[in-house]
């Protein structure tokens, strides 16, 4: 008798998933696997390449606020990423709020670059609040006034 059960990620061997993931670039990993299911979250949390990622530079791929939400969620618990560079990505004040909330949890990130996004004073206020909790991260690419008020810590 043939088994006609619907295939699912639960039945796929982890080694096969790792093989697939080895052929994806970092951006594809972040954007396509996080929050698909609790199983993919568990895989992402144990996948060595993901765990050792220290720098993510994604200029001009237009992640917008939705992409910012997913990246910020991953950033909340990531313990290896030290630099996140997101220039020219159409991130607005809503995306800034996602990142600011993540920075209240994450003290591993040392640099967050946000040049040429759509973040104004309202978004900067979210970061100001986060910097009251997180004294490790340097945020660049916002207004000159913001950067004067929050100078680089040495």
N, C-alpha and C positions, 0 to 999 in steps of 0.2 A: 504494500500500500504506500502511495506517495504522500508525503507530508506537504500540505499546501498552506502552511502558516505564513502569515505576512512577515517578511524579513524586517528586522529592526536593528538599530545600533547596538542593542543589548547583546545580540547574537554574533556580532562581528568581532573577531579576535583583535585584541589590542595591538598586536604586532602589525596587522594589516592597516589599522588606522594610523599607527606611527609611520608606516611606509608611505601612506598617502600624504601625511603631514610633512614628511621630509621633502616632498616635492612642491610644497606651497611656500610662497614668500611670507615674510612676517606679517605684512598687512593683511594678506588673505587669511592667515590663521586667526588674527584678531577679529576680523570682520565676519568671517563665515562660521566659526565654530563656537564662539562664546555665547552662552545662553540658548543654544539650540535645545539642549536638554540637560538634565542633571548628569547624565552619563558623559556628555561632551565636556561639561565643566570639570568633572572628575578627571577626564583624560587630559585636559589642558593643564590642570593643576599638577599632574604628575609627569607631563611631557618634558624631557630634559632641555630641549632647545628653547621652549617657552620659559622654563624656570631660570635659564641663564641669560636671557636677553637683558642687556644693560642699556642699550641705546636704541631708540626708535625715532627715525627721521622720516616723516611723511609729508613733504611739501606739495602743496597744490594738487591734492587728490580730492578736494571738496568733500570732506567727511561730514561737514555741517554739524548741527546740534545732535542729530541722531547718532552719528559716528562718535561724537564727543561723549555721549551718554555711555556707549559701550566701552570706549577706552577708559573713561573715568571709573566705571564699575570694575574693570580689570585692574586698574591702578590702585583701587582701594585696598586690595589684598596682595598685590605684587610686591615681592621683597627683593627683586634684583634690578629693576629698571632704575637707572640713575639719570638718564637724559631723555626727555620727550620733546621733540621739535615738530611743531604743527603749523608752520607758517602757511599763509594763503589757503586756508581750508574752509572758509565761510562759516567759522564758528562765531556765534553771537553771544549775547549775555546769558542765554539759557545754557549754552554749552559751558560758559565760564562758571556758572553755578554748579554744574556737574563736576567739573574739575576741582573747584574750590571745596566742595563736599568731600571729594576723594582725598584731597590734601590734608584734611583733618584726620584722616586715618593713616595715610602713607607718609612715613618719614624717611623713606629710602631715596625718593626722587630728589635730586639736587638741582636740576635745571628743567624748567618748563618754558619753552619758547613759543610765543603766540603772535609773531609778526604778521601784520596785514590780514587780520581777521576783522570781524564786525563787532568787536567788544568795545563798549563805551564806558562811561563813568559808572553806570549801574553794574556792569560786569566786574569792573575793578573793585567795587564795594564787596562783592562776594569774595574776591581774592584777599582783600584787606582783612576780612573776618577770618579767613583760613590762616593767614599769616600770624594771627593772634594765637593760634594753636600750634602751627608748624613753623618752627624757626630754622629749618634746615634748607628748604627749597628757595631757589632764586627764580623769579618770574620775570621774563623779559619780553619785549615786543608790545607792551601796552603804552599808555601815554607817558610823556616825559614827566608829568606831574606825579604819576603813580611811581615811576622809577626813582624819582627824587625822594618821595616819602618812604620808599622801601629800598634803601640802598643795599648793595651786595654785602652779605655778611662774610667776614673773613675769619 
